[in-house]
């Protein structure tokens, strides 16, 4: 993960409580997960931009044979 930075933040209690309920984690884990999701959002945006631009061709029977 690399270097760490200790921070102090003020957040609404109800927001933190709802986020912790969803993450099923403590304050640090919840904040870390939120930051990871926000940091990954640009990747999601780039993937969404590819919609309709990537054309896949596949043979369903060949895929089924490959599973065996």
Helices and strands as residue ranges (DSSP letters): H 13-23, H 27-49, H 60-67
